[in-house]
């Protein structure tokens, strides 16, 4: 066994990255990697475990020759080898694996699906150990292929096993999640990823029909692989499949699965950073390609634009030469506007003076009228001349004052005024003064009104003159010639802008367009260059770490694969040399033999050998990197050499018993299985025929 390699600490990795980027310390590197969602922390050994303890199914068979009707299957499983057996085909073995895979994967597994049985299942229950946690997955098929799901857990798996059939209530048992049919896959995926300590990985595959650039690179699409892809390490690819592990060989996915299930340190972090770099590099190439395409498009656009601009300028010059001279009209309109503003100010001032004169006249008129009031009223009220009652503040209106003058009744209390005699001469002189003052104020008001009316007339004349000139300007500007001139100017501006953009800017373009183009120049950001350098350096450091650990673990795995594959009957296998591209690099009798050139039966046995090898290598290095569960449908179905079936089944039985932490569930109709597997490890039906 290769000596176990020390896993680099995060501080060592940050220091190694910093050594590759000048002027950058470990703190800056942490910040950049954090921005990509990556924190380099020394990983702990994986302890993945997935065991099936019970499978319970209900349904109804239809369309059979002589076996229609409802059925119930209830089987208990433990570690080691198990075989779903029958002496005839179409007995339900693959259907039970299909039911189990529904609970383990959350979706149909086509390798185990039989079209005629797909609608039989109505209820599936799988009691599991997932990462040390007891879980019962309950699937209820209301329609074929569309189950709803309920997850139960308990303090111990025995509490789950104690439940009958569809029961969900029991000591220590509790429901933890449910899902409608569209969400079942996501629920099971989340359960398995969380409990088994797995993270989705991404690979890049070239887009169909994408052309190559000068460097021979093509645009690629990112593909994410999660639990459905990891499941190929449990339910192996079919014998006819030419991929070692997983649904595709693109993006070196088989090698990534090997590294994950060998617990190679920092593989998820490396995969994440490489995807980020791939994404950014591809976007940079696309930006560059778009710029080159834009430049080519500009080159083809420039000459037609120049010709169109020259024609537009010529048309504009012709229209300008035929335009009337508006200088005199504009000058007259401006003078009229100033004159109108002056006369408007004078008119407003005289209007205010007229208003003031009117108010004075009204005051004098009121004073004269009050002077003519009775002497008795003046004696009573004196100089006070109240405007309101001194008790209630009620206004003393004109009818009350008139009554006081004519009827000699007090305007305040309405009582008769006492008789008083006044000096007639003095009273006459007072009335004369008020009359003269009232007459003077009337003359002043009349003069102010005349001046205001004359100012209003002059202001109206100025306003009419201004409106006439503005109407002439509007008429000139609204005619067809003016509209053509404006349109020609607009066309010139548009063509100048389009030419500037097509030519990439320049001194000859208008200032506004040129300044706009200047703001569109790509910004050179040195910080982005530093981040790119840090990303590239981090990838280089992690690649070296992953490569070194992969080589060490692959060396042990290669030896295990050869030993196990030979015991499974892969004849003449000399060596295997797995690489980080996912290639097997096998030799048979010393001659190179591509994995696709193995027979279908040999390819299946090579996959079994790979999984068993990963489990044993993981145990040798103190880890449980593979979940330890292996589902194999008819491992000898492809065999044609007599005796190979016994070799394969015997080897699987012995390995499952010998290798700790392994549970193998396989199906078979081979006669020799009854000699190899003890009765308590064989799950079959009555007379070893129909399982249900």
C-alpha positions as MATLAB code, in Angstrom:
seq = 'XXXXXXXXXXXXXXXXXXXXXXXXXXXXXXXXXXXXXXXXXXXXXXXXXXXXXXXXXXXXXXXXXXXXXXXXXXXXXXXXXXXXXXXXXXXXXXXXXXXXXXXXXXXXXXXXXXXXXXXXXXXXXXXXXXXXXXXXXXXXXXXXXXXXXXXXXXXXXXXXXXXXXXXXXXXXXXXXXXXXXXXXXXXXXXXXXXXXXXXXXXXXXXXXXXXXXXXXXXXXXXXXXXXXXXXXXXXXXXXXXXXXXXXXXXXXXXXXXXXXXXXXXXXXXXXXXXXXXXXXXXXXXXXXXXXXXXXXXXXXXXXXXXXXXXXXXXXXXXXXXXXXXXXXXXXXXXXXXXXXXXXXXXXXXXXXXXXXXXXXXXXXXXXXXXXXXXXXXXXXXXXXXXXXXXXXXXXXXXXXXXXXXXXXXXXXXXXXXXXXXXXXXXXXXXXXXXXXXXXXXXXXXXXXXXXXXXXXXXXXXXXXXXXXXXXXXXXXXXXXXXXXXXXXXXXXXXXXXXXXXXXXXXXXXXXXXXXXXXXXXXXXXXXXXXXXXXXXXXXXXXXXXXXXXXXXXXXXXXXXXXXXXXXXXXXXXXXXXXXXXXXXXXXXXXXXXXXXXXXXXXXXXXXXXXXXXXXXXXXXXXXXXXXXXXXXXXXXXXXXXXXXXXXXXXXXXXXXXXXXXXXXXXXXXXXXXXXXXXXXXXXXXXXXXXXX';
ca = [
       0.000    0.000    0.000;
       1.238    3.493   -0.817;
       2.084    5.402    2.369;
      -0.688    7.769    3.389;
       0.081   11.335    2.269;
      -0.256   14.266    4.622;
      -3.086   16.619    3.700;
      -1.854   20.228    3.334;
      -3.241   22.640    5.904;
      -5.149   25.674    4.710;
      -2.381   28.007    5.902;
       0.133   26.104    3.747;
      -2.099   26.411    0.701;
      -2.685   30.140    1.167;
       1.055   30.657    1.585;
       1.787   28.638   -1.576;
      -0.731   30.711   -3.544;
       0.702   33.971   -2.178;
       4.170   32.897   -3.300;
       2.917   32.801   -6.906;
       1.351   36.299   -6.911;
       3.678   39.224   -6.281;
       2.623   41.759   -3.673;
      -0.357   39.762   -2.381;
      -0.638   38.312    1.106;
      -2.684   35.412    2.437;
      -5.411   37.762    3.752;
      -6.043   39.150    0.269;
      -6.120   35.630   -1.170;
      -8.736   34.591    1.394;
     -10.887   37.562    0.395;
     -10.706   36.725   -3.305;
     -11.433   33.021   -2.810;
     -14.288   33.910   -0.462;
     -15.796   35.987   -3.278;
     -15.880   32.787   -5.333;
     -17.551   30.904   -2.486;
     -14.448   28.860   -1.637;
     -12.801   28.594    1.759;
      -9.765   26.334    1.947;
     -10.148   24.336    5.139;
      -8.325   21.096    5.779;
     -10.969   18.435    5.082;
     -11.917   15.842    7.654;
     -12.034   12.161    6.672;
     -15.314   11.231    5.024;
     -17.635    8.832    6.864;
     -20.205    8.045    4.206;
     -22.588    5.198    4.914;
     -25.721    4.091    3.088;
     -27.430    0.850    4.122;
     -30.813   -0.635    3.288;
     -32.454   -2.311    6.283;
     -35.924   -2.945    4.913;
     -37.826   -2.707    1.643;
     -41.619   -2.811    1.712;
     -43.744   -2.541   -1.436;
     -47.447   -2.660   -2.199;
     -49.148   -2.712   -5.560;
     -51.317   -4.589   -7.975;
     -50.187   -6.690  -10.904;
     -52.140   -6.358  -14.127;
     -51.740   -7.768  -17.605;
     -49.997  -10.988  -16.561;
     -50.880  -14.429  -17.875;
     -51.979  -15.938  -14.598;
     -50.747  -13.790  -11.723;
     -52.872  -10.616  -11.632;
     -53.902   -9.142   -8.314;
     -52.684   -7.119   -5.324;
     -49.288   -7.910   -3.815;
     -47.165   -7.019   -0.789;
     -43.391   -7.489   -0.506;
     -41.614   -7.037    2.822;
     -37.939   -7.941    3.095;
     -35.254   -7.173    5.679;
     -31.625   -6.649    4.672;
     -28.299   -6.275    6.446;
     -24.629   -5.913    5.536;
     -22.970   -8.370    3.194;
     -24.307  -10.159    0.082;
     -27.984  -10.433   -0.850;
     -29.559  -11.867   -3.964;
     -33.050  -11.401   -5.375;
     -33.414  -14.782   -7.013;
     -35.791  -16.801   -9.129;
     -35.556  -19.730  -11.461;
     -37.529  -17.928  -14.163;
     -37.299  -14.561  -15.849;
     -39.850  -11.742  -15.396;
     -40.328  -12.670  -11.746;
     -40.086   -9.096  -10.370;
     -36.379   -8.980   -9.386;
     -35.506   -5.858  -11.390;
     -38.792   -4.238  -10.388;
     -37.827   -4.509   -6.718;
     -34.439   -2.922   -7.469;
     -36.331   -0.243   -9.354;
     -38.591    0.367   -6.335;
     -35.565    0.559   -4.035;
     -33.817    2.988   -6.374;
     -36.902    5.234   -6.406;
     -36.483    5.628   -2.634;
     -32.694    6.035   -2.834;
     -32.506    8.382   -5.816;
     -35.880   10.124   -5.797;
     -36.544    9.312   -9.443;
     -36.764    6.378  -11.808;
     -33.576    4.461  -12.659;
     -34.002    3.353  -16.247;
     -31.507    0.472  -15.953;
     -33.915   -1.322  -13.580;
     -37.209   -0.191  -15.104;
     -39.405   -2.719  -16.856;
     -42.150   -1.071  -18.952;
     -44.780   -3.677  -18.200;
     -44.384   -3.312  -14.416;
     -44.038    0.480  -14.187;
     -47.664    0.982  -13.178;
     -47.871   -1.812  -10.622;
     -46.385   -0.055   -7.592;
     -48.658    1.978   -5.330;
     -46.495    2.258   -2.198;
     -42.755    1.907   -1.486;
     -41.074    2.056    1.881;
     -37.296    1.890    2.395;
     -35.811    1.943    5.901;
     -32.233    3.178    5.665;
     -29.116    4.203    7.518;
     -27.905    7.402    5.829;
     -24.685    8.756    7.282;
     -25.472    7.115   10.619;
     -29.011    8.537   10.785;
     -32.055    6.218   10.616;
     -34.416    7.323    7.860;
     -37.598    5.818    6.429;
     -38.479    6.968    2.914;
     -42.184    6.567    2.124;
     -43.359    6.940   -1.488;
     -47.034    6.846   -2.422;
     -47.724    6.488   -6.153;
     -51.043    8.149   -6.900;
     -50.132    7.890  -10.586;
     -47.417    5.768  -12.227;
     -44.039    7.434  -11.970;
     -45.307   10.359   -9.860;
     -44.993    9.598   -6.152;
     -45.366   11.927   -3.212;
     -42.841   11.472   -0.426;
     -42.641   11.517    3.366;
     -39.418   11.207    5.367;
     -39.482    9.706    8.849;
     -36.668    9.447   11.363;
     -36.310    7.947   14.826;
     -33.858    7.597   17.670;
     -32.828    4.158   16.387;
     -33.403    2.212   13.197;
     -35.106   -0.516   15.238;
     -37.894    1.948   16.065;
     -38.491    2.382   12.333;
     -38.296   -1.342   11.652;
     -40.930   -1.960   14.334;
     -43.557   -0.091   12.288;
     -45.957   -2.249   10.305;
     -46.427   -1.655    6.597;
     -47.637    1.868    6.008;
     -47.682    2.851    9.695;
     -45.997    6.176   10.472;
     -46.669    6.471   14.215;
     -44.500    4.758   16.792;
     -42.197    5.271   19.762;
     -39.462    7.750   18.889;
     -40.690    8.092   15.295;
     -41.271   11.517   13.805;
     -41.944   12.936   10.354;
     -39.277   15.404    9.205;
     -40.234   16.319    5.622;
     -42.811   15.830    2.875;
     -42.765   16.517   -0.861;
     -45.291   16.630   -3.689;
     -44.415   14.693   -6.872;
     -42.449   17.527   -8.568;
     -40.263   17.964   -5.466;
     -39.506   14.348   -4.539;
     -36.212   14.228   -6.417;
     -35.028   17.451   -4.764;
     -35.973   16.190   -1.296;
     -34.092   12.882   -1.663;
     -31.150   14.677   -3.270;
     -30.901   17.119   -0.365;
     -31.102   14.265    2.150;
     -28.317   12.268    0.507;
     -26.005   15.208   -0.172;
     -26.324   16.561    3.360;
     -25.985   13.246    5.179;
     -23.209   11.850    2.948;
     -21.191   15.074    2.834;
     -21.327   15.516   -0.943;
     -21.403   18.700   -3.000;
     -22.653   19.063   -6.589;
     -19.905   19.317   -9.189;
     -19.906   20.912  -12.612;
     -18.301   19.924  -15.884;
     -18.081   21.771  -19.178;
     -19.084   20.306  -22.528;
     -18.719   21.971  -25.921;
     -21.939   23.421  -27.254;
     -23.222   21.532  -30.316;
     -22.136   23.236  -33.507;
     -20.017   25.851  -31.711;
     -17.105   26.924  -33.985;
     -13.497   26.860  -32.849;
     -11.593   30.096  -32.350;
      -7.976   30.729  -33.370;
      -6.762   28.876  -30.277;
      -8.919   25.860  -31.123;
     -11.369   26.520  -28.280;
     -15.135   26.306  -28.581;
     -17.891   27.750  -26.444;
     -18.980   25.290  -23.778;
     -21.997   24.863  -21.542;
     -21.731   24.204  -17.818;
     -23.441   21.022  -16.668;
     -24.105   20.383  -12.985;
     -23.951   16.866  -11.580;
     -25.459   16.033   -8.246;
     -26.885   12.975   -6.467;
     -28.357   11.513   -9.663;
     -24.820   11.261  -11.106;
     -23.217   10.130   -7.846;
     -25.763    7.313   -7.771;
     -23.887    5.585  -10.624;
     -21.313    4.550   -8.017;
     -24.104    2.597   -6.277;
     -26.231    1.367   -9.193;
     -23.571    0.707  -11.824;
     -23.750    1.581  -15.504;
     -25.213   -1.179  -17.654;
     -22.830   -3.617  -19.339;
     -23.365   -2.132  -22.798;
     -22.414    1.372  -21.555;
     -18.858    2.393  -22.488;
     -18.394    4.937  -19.674;
     -16.606    3.632  -16.569;
     -18.739    5.540  -14.054;
     -21.425    8.187  -14.346;
     -23.856    9.317  -17.028;
     -21.219   10.893  -19.293;
     -17.483   11.054  -19.924;
     -17.596   14.795  -20.691;
     -15.591   17.064  -18.438;
     -13.657   14.095  -16.988;
     -16.687   13.257  -14.845;
     -15.642    9.587  -14.257;
     -12.308   10.758  -12.809;
     -14.072   13.317  -10.614;
     -16.377   10.605   -9.256;
     -13.355    8.407   -8.498;
     -11.658   11.284   -6.685;
     -14.773   12.122   -4.684;
     -15.345    8.525   -3.580;
     -11.654    8.149   -2.759;
     -11.914   11.325   -0.681;
      -9.098   13.073   -2.542;
      -8.678   16.343   -0.617;
      -9.763   19.688   -2.100;
     -11.457   18.156   -5.174;
     -14.754   20.104   -4.667;
     -12.877   23.365   -4.140;
     -10.726   22.796   -7.228;
     -13.744   21.895   -9.346;
     -15.574   25.027   -8.180;
     -12.644   27.340   -8.948;
     -11.964   25.736  -12.328;
     -15.608   26.219  -13.280;
     -15.409   29.866  -12.221;
     -12.261   30.364  -14.295;
     -13.802   28.564  -17.250;
     -16.876   30.763  -16.987;
     -14.839   33.974  -16.881;
     -12.475   32.912  -19.678;
     -15.393   32.003  -21.908;
     -17.080   35.310  -21.215;
     -13.813   37.120  -22.042;
     -13.603   35.228  -25.330;
     -17.181   36.101  -26.131;
     -16.572   39.776  -25.377;
     -13.474   39.733  -27.583;
     -15.351   37.937  -30.346;
     -18.212   40.398  -30.154;
     -15.722   43.278  -30.332;
     -14.091   41.776  -33.420;
     -17.466   41.198  -35.032;
     -18.489   44.764  -34.194;
     -15.244   46.094  -35.687;
     -15.843   44.163  -38.886;
     -19.414   45.390  -39.016;
     -18.173   48.951  -38.515;
     -15.723   48.564  -41.363;
     -18.514   47.506  -43.707;
     -20.757   50.337  -42.485;
     -18.336   53.284  -42.671;
     -18.309   53.957  -46.431;
     -22.099   53.931  -46.904;
     -22.418   56.177  -43.856;
     -19.852   58.654  -45.238;
     -21.665   58.806  -48.548;
     -25.014   59.294  -46.825;
     -23.554   62.044  -44.588;
     -22.083   63.911  -47.559;
     -25.425   63.811  -49.336;
     -27.242   64.999  -46.200;
     -24.826   67.926  -45.731;
     -25.252   68.968  -49.345;
     -29.023   68.889  -48.973;
     -28.785   70.938  -45.747;
     -26.591   73.599  -47.403;
     -29.062   73.915  -50.264;
     -31.994   74.346  -47.870;
     -30.096   76.918  -45.810;
     -29.291   78.977  -48.930;
     -33.003   79.216  -49.762;
     -34.117   80.294  -46.289;
     -35.385   83.930  -45.894;
     -33.358   86.384  -43.770;
     -35.001   86.419  -40.359;
     -32.557   88.850  -38.757;
     -34.713   91.977  -39.146;
     -37.873   90.183  -38.084;
     -36.184   88.725  -35.009;
     -34.775   92.196  -34.098;
     -38.215   93.811  -34.459;
     -39.834   91.047  -32.392;
     -37.256   91.523  -29.670;
     -37.785   95.326  -29.616;
     -41.554   94.827  -29.519;
     -41.198   92.465  -26.578;
     -39.123   95.035  -24.652;
     -41.570   97.871  -25.468;
     -44.515   95.705  -24.394;
     -42.815   94.918  -21.091;
     -42.132   98.637  -20.414;
     -45.717   99.673  -21.156;
     -47.084   96.814  -19.115;
     -45.083   98.048  -16.097;
     -46.397  101.620  -16.576;
     -49.954  100.348  -16.943;
     -49.707   98.335  -13.728;
     -48.318  101.352  -11.843;
     -51.102  103.679  -13.054;
     -53.713  101.079  -12.229;
     -52.414  101.011   -8.666;
     -52.549  104.830   -8.496;
     -56.117  104.828   -9.785;
     -57.064  102.297   -7.090;
     -55.499  104.502   -4.395;
     -57.341  107.629   -5.659;
     -60.606  105.760   -5.647;
     -60.117  104.668   -2.075;
     -59.394  108.295   -1.025;
     -62.531  109.530   -2.815;
     -64.661  106.944   -1.021;
     -63.223  107.999    2.332;
     -63.930  111.702    1.634;
     -67.438  110.888    0.447;
     -68.125  108.944    3.643;
     -66.745  111.785    5.798;
     -68.991  114.389    4.102;
     -72.046  112.206    4.591;
     -71.333  111.757    8.259;
     -70.794  115.483    8.649;
     -74.312  115.987    7.562;
     -75.603  113.890   10.452;
     -77.663  115.565   13.169;
     -75.925  117.657   15.804;
     -77.596  115.516   18.428;
     -75.867  112.416   17.009;
     -72.495  114.168   16.944;
     -73.022  115.362   20.504;
     -73.858  111.856   21.681;
     -71.101  110.067   19.889;
     -68.642  112.894   19.626;
     -65.409  112.170   17.897;
     -65.697  108.463   18.604;
     -67.855  107.739   15.541;
     -68.070  104.038   16.463;
     -68.110  101.421   13.715;
     -69.570   98.723   16.050;
     -71.605   98.454   19.231;
     -69.275   98.767   22.250;
     -71.218   95.985   24.063;
     -71.761   93.226   21.472;
     -69.339   94.259   18.667;
     -72.225   94.195   16.171;
     -71.294   96.296   13.107;
     -73.165   99.563   12.704;
     -74.266   99.384    9.075;
     -75.324  102.145    6.680;
     -79.109  101.719    7.188;
     -78.659  102.495   10.930;
     -76.524  105.542   10.142;
     -79.128  106.771    7.642;
     -81.898  106.317   10.238;
     -79.831  108.294   12.734;
     -79.561  111.163   10.249;
     -83.168  111.202    9.063;
     -85.113  109.957   12.092;
     -82.756  111.165   14.836;
     -82.476  107.636   16.299;
     -79.159  106.525   17.735;
     -77.279  104.205   15.356;
     -76.051  102.223   18.394;
     -79.130  101.799   20.621;
     -81.928  102.942   18.219;
     -83.404  105.292   20.880;
     -84.500  108.886   19.953;
     -81.660  111.410   20.113;
     -82.061  114.331   22.518;
     -82.688  117.721   20.968;
     -79.596  119.903   20.841;
     -79.046  123.197   19.182;
     -75.843  123.893   17.261;
     -74.310  126.973   15.777;
     -75.681  127.133   12.229;
     -72.653  129.045   10.881;
     -70.163  126.572   12.279;
     -72.144  123.681   10.925;
     -72.309  125.301    7.506;
     -68.561  125.904    7.403;
     -67.888  122.250    8.338;
     -70.139  120.944    5.612;
     -68.478  123.305    3.104;
     -64.996  121.951    3.880;
     -66.152  118.316    3.451;
     -67.823  119.148    0.160;
     -64.667  120.816   -1.191;
     -62.495  117.868   -0.110;
     -64.888  115.352   -1.711;
     -64.868  117.326   -4.976;
     -61.049  117.407   -5.015;
     -60.786  113.662   -4.496;
     -63.287  113.058   -7.319;
     -61.133  115.125   -9.689;
     -58.015  113.227   -8.626;
     -59.766  109.881   -9.197;
     -60.928  110.942  -12.641;
     -57.418  112.034  -13.613;
     -55.912  108.746  -12.370;
     -58.516  106.732  -14.290;
     -57.810  108.638  -17.486;
     -54.069  108.052  -17.149;
     -54.622  104.320  -16.447;
     -56.944  103.955  -19.453;
     -54.427  105.656  -21.746;
     -51.638  103.369  -20.429;
     -53.852  100.304  -20.996;
     -54.469  101.377  -24.569;
     -50.735  101.860  -25.238;
     -49.955   98.447  -23.628;
     -52.601   96.794  -25.829;
     -51.046   98.342  -28.926;
     -47.583   96.984  -27.948;
     -49.007   93.543  -27.192;
     -50.773   93.395  -30.555;
     -47.539   94.408  -32.305;
     -45.569   91.711  -30.494;
     -48.175   89.045  -31.286;
     -48.164   90.022  -34.959;
     -44.383   89.653  -35.187;
     -44.459   86.307  -33.345;
     -47.177   85.061  -35.674;
     -44.992   85.954  -38.674;
     -42.051   84.032  -37.170;
     -44.262   81.014  -36.391;
     -45.629   81.043  -39.931;
     -42.143   81.089  -41.419;
     -40.909   78.338  -39.110;
     -43.922   76.096  -39.720;
     -43.831   76.064  -43.488;
     -42.543   73.079  -45.485;
     -39.145   74.616  -46.206;
     -38.417   75.129  -42.512;
     -39.554   71.588  -41.691;
     -37.265   70.254  -44.414;
     -34.398   72.273  -42.950;
     -34.950   70.876  -39.436;
     -35.219   67.334  -40.809;
     -31.999   67.777  -42.785;
     -30.158   69.051  -39.696;
     -31.438   66.090  -37.651;
     -30.372   63.650  -40.381;
     -26.868   65.128  -40.393;
     -26.570   64.790  -36.610;
     -27.752   61.188  -36.718;
     -25.380   60.228  -39.509;
     -22.471   61.946  -37.753;
     -23.208   59.969  -34.580;
     -23.584   56.695  -36.466;
     -20.336   57.324  -38.371;
     -18.533   58.168  -35.136;
     -19.685   54.941  -33.489;
     -18.902   52.860  -36.581;
     -15.432   54.412  -36.838;
     -14.743   54.063  -33.125;
     -14.653   57.803  -32.407;
     -12.050   60.361  -33.392;
     -11.200   64.036  -33.555;
     -13.506   64.604  -36.513;
     -16.711   63.627  -34.703;
     -18.917   66.160  -32.898;
     -17.815   67.007  -29.378;
     -20.961   65.571  -27.767;
     -20.648   62.278  -29.621;
     -16.924   62.131  -29.026;
     -17.342   62.628  -25.279;
     -19.998   59.931  -25.191;
     -17.700   57.501  -26.970;
     -14.901   58.333  -24.576;
     -17.044   57.215  -21.671;
     -17.637   53.861  -23.406;
     -13.970   52.889  -23.599;
     -13.317   49.670  -21.659;
     -11.959   50.365  -18.233;
      -8.658   48.742  -17.368;
      -8.878   47.578  -13.785;
      -5.667   46.293  -12.291;
      -7.633   44.824   -9.375;
      -9.352   42.465  -11.819;
      -5.968   41.353  -13.139;
      -4.817   40.614   -9.597;
      -7.955   38.593   -8.902;
      -7.408   36.606  -12.094;
      -3.810   35.913  -11.073;
      -4.945   34.770   -7.628;
      -7.600   32.502   -9.158;
      -5.114   30.955  -11.589;
      -2.518   30.474   -8.844;
      -5.069   28.893   -6.490;
      -6.086   26.467   -9.228;
      -2.442   25.585   -9.907;
      -1.728   24.910   -6.216;
      -4.888   22.839   -5.743;
      -4.266   20.940   -8.986;
      -0.864   19.900   -7.746;
      -2.328   18.793   -4.420;
      -5.173   16.860   -6.058;
      -2.837   15.358   -8.652;
      -0.359   14.095   -6.060;
      -3.037   12.568   -3.827;
      -4.888   11.120   -6.827;
      -1.765    9.429   -8.108;
      -1.046    7.892   -4.727;
      -4.611    6.651   -4.234;
      -5.018    5.603   -7.878;
      -1.852    3.510   -7.596;
      -3.433    1.486   -4.777;
      -6.780    1.411   -6.601;
      -5.162    0.113   -9.808;
      -3.766   -2.891   -7.955;
      -7.111   -3.590   -6.263;
      -8.994   -3.371   -9.553;
      -6.687   -5.905  -11.184;
      -6.995   -8.353   -8.279;
     -10.788   -8.053   -7.976;
     -11.394   -8.076  -11.729;
      -9.337  -11.232  -12.143;
     -11.301  -12.910   -9.355;
     -14.479  -11.910  -11.200;
     -13.253  -13.655  -14.333;
     -11.774  -10.806  -16.386;
      -9.168  -12.978  -18.035;
      -5.685  -11.916  -19.086;
      -5.955   -8.541  -17.334;
      -2.349   -7.442  -16.848;
      -2.654   -3.925  -15.429;
      -4.805   -0.862  -15.013;
      -3.519    2.717  -14.896;
      -6.354    5.130  -14.072;
      -5.586    8.763  -14.855;
      -7.171   12.064  -13.877;
      -8.890   12.232  -17.282;
     -10.991    9.182  -16.363;
      -9.235    6.767  -18.726;
      -8.713    3.172  -17.548;
      -5.539    2.538  -19.618;
      -5.863   -1.229  -19.192;
      -3.613   -3.911  -20.641;
      -4.617   -7.471  -21.411;
      -1.768   -9.915  -21.923;
       0.496   -6.861  -21.955;
      -1.356   -5.201  -24.839;
      -3.239   -1.919  -24.510;
      -6.983   -2.444  -24.339;
      -9.389    0.511  -24.296;
     -12.276    0.199  -21.868;
     -14.780    0.322  -24.741;
     -13.115   -2.752  -26.232;
     -13.929   -4.933  -23.210;
     -16.964   -7.163  -23.613;
     -20.191   -5.922  -21.939;
     -19.815   -8.512  -19.165;
     -16.188   -7.525  -18.599;
     -17.088   -3.831  -18.453;
     -19.638   -4.555  -15.720;
     -17.124   -6.626  -13.755;
     -14.501   -3.890  -14.150;
     -16.974   -1.433  -12.619;
     -17.656   -3.829   -9.737;
     -13.920   -4.183   -9.235;
     -13.539   -0.390   -9.242;
     -16.188    0.107   -6.546;
     -14.876   -2.745   -4.376;
     -11.378   -1.365   -4.882;
     -12.446    2.127   -3.784;
     -14.060    0.738   -0.652;
     -11.016   -1.316    0.333;
      -8.549    1.466   -0.462;
     -10.683    3.852    1.569;
     -10.594    1.445    4.524;
      -6.824    1.060    4.148;
      -6.483    4.861    4.450;
      -8.887    5.155    7.367;
     -11.837    6.651    5.522;
     -15.311    5.544    4.427;
     -15.403    7.477    1.189;
     -17.860    5.236   -0.659;
     -21.343    4.674    0.836;
     -20.702    0.906    0.735;
     -23.948   -0.002   -1.069;
     -23.857   -1.738   -4.456;
     -26.931   -2.656   -6.546;
     -26.245   -5.004   -9.474;
     -28.923   -6.239  -11.826;
     -28.098   -9.610  -13.418;
     -24.267   -9.438  -13.279;
     -23.968  -12.588  -15.401;
     -26.598  -11.752  -18.012;
     -23.937  -10.987  -20.626;
     -21.880  -14.169  -20.010;
     -21.500  -16.767  -22.733;
     -18.582  -18.791  -21.402;
     -19.710  -21.805  -19.320;
     -18.554  -21.532  -15.735;
     -18.201  -17.739  -15.711;
     -21.506  -17.324  -13.870;
     -20.222  -19.381  -10.959;
     -16.950  -17.447  -10.869;
     -18.702  -14.086  -10.792;
     -21.355  -14.985   -8.212;
     -18.863  -16.787   -5.988;
     -16.481  -13.823   -6.072;
     -19.237  -11.320   -5.268;
     -20.447  -13.432   -2.365;
     -16.947  -13.786   -0.924;
     -16.060  -10.104   -1.348;
     -19.263   -8.904    0.283;
     -18.527  -11.150    3.254;
     -14.847  -10.304    3.399;
     -14.858   -6.517    2.894;
     -16.192   -4.663    5.922;
     -18.813   -1.984    5.334;
     -20.214   -3.460    2.133;
     -23.794   -4.300    1.235;
     -24.353   -5.876   -2.179;
     -27.842   -6.494   -3.522;
     -27.926   -8.312   -6.849;
     -30.415  -10.199   -8.974;
     -29.891  -13.519  -10.716;
     -31.592  -16.527  -12.279;
     -28.423  -18.623  -12.419;
     -28.799  -22.155  -11.050;
     -25.430  -21.960   -9.283;
     -26.584  -19.150   -6.975;
     -28.514  -21.679   -4.867;
     -25.213  -23.435   -4.141;
     -23.282  -20.222   -3.386;
     -25.674  -18.092   -1.321;
     -27.088  -19.440    1.946;
     -30.895  -19.510    2.184;
     -31.032  -16.575    4.603;
     -29.319  -14.399    1.959;
     -31.668  -15.346   -0.849;
     -34.886  -13.399   -1.323;
     -37.271  -15.301   -3.575;
     -40.877  -16.290   -3.992;
     -42.805  -19.522   -3.575;
     -41.110  -22.389   -5.423;
     -38.285  -19.963   -6.229;
     -40.372  -18.438   -8.976;
     -42.450  -15.223   -8.753;
     -41.202  -12.852   -6.016;
     -44.669  -11.319   -5.801;
];
